[in-house]
Amino acid sequence: MVSAINNQYPYYFNFMEINQSLIPDDDSYNQPPELINIDSLNGTITFRWYPIKDGIFPSNLKMLISGGLRYFGSTNLTIDMKPSTKKYYIYIYIGF
């Protein structure tokens, strides 16, 4: 995926929150997240999510990430969106 993005090959990412809310479309984070880094050396793609309401981070929130390349198919990854008190990025490796 990293190589495809660097070579301007058509790709896509879709993000969907999985939460415990009973209200449909009650998202906690602004969508889509900001793509902030593509690291070819480590093969990582880094996104930054911003909460819709400052300081509000629901418990047990997960994000389903679907990424795909034309002609190669897609893959899904689910990550825990629990915020950290440390200042570091969540690195996501999506490989084919």
Buried (B, 14 or more C-beta within 10 A) or exposed (E): BBEBBEEEEEBEBEBEBEBEEEEEEEBBBEEEBEEEEBEEEEBBBBBEBEBEEEEEEBEEBBBEBBBBBEEEEBBEEEEEBEEEEEEEEBEBEBEE
